[in-house]
Amino acid sequence: MNLPSELRAEYPFDGKRFTLPGGHDLHYLDEGPAEAAASGKPPVLMLHGNPTWSFFYRNLVKELRREDPGLRCIVPDHLGCGLSDKPPDHAFPYDLASHVHNLRLLLDHLGAERVRLVVHDWGGPIGLTAFRDEPDRIERLVLLNTAGFLDPRVPRRILLCRLPLLGPFLVRRCNAFAGLAARMAVIKPLPPAVRQGFLHPYDSWKNRVA
């Protein structure tokens, strides 16, 4: 998906693509030298939530790279999100285990043995599960508005999105999940270009499958 010029100012990165075994492409940012880990600097791995994408971390990547040009930042878009492929749900289950599996494959592909892990929202369960049995691979951990354990409490507005017929109508036809999040999940209103950036990948029924 090509970004319009006004979004390039906010997200000035040339992403890369990794083809998963099922044939779907995972988009990710890989900013900084790949040899950084050899110098004792594990890459910073940033995992976004739903319905955001790597755009969420754009300013953090820019600031870290400005402060330390030798630091490597890896920021994937989960399958179905951002600039990654968005296969229909009969072709990809969109569950925790599948996202974790994709992440592990990407890290193996990039040779990232140890990381400094930053997670937000849905990225928390994905990242924490990916390293659950190998905690020594995490040098540092930053948790942003996420959870590490199952919780039976679910906000009613989320439950509404899961109702048969009504849920798909609201989420996929009306873009209520992403659209309302860009307005309700902030203290100060987002600038128009930033709001557009968050919503840009989710512009159709097909692209809102995740």
Disulfide bonds with the S-S distance in Angstrom:
none
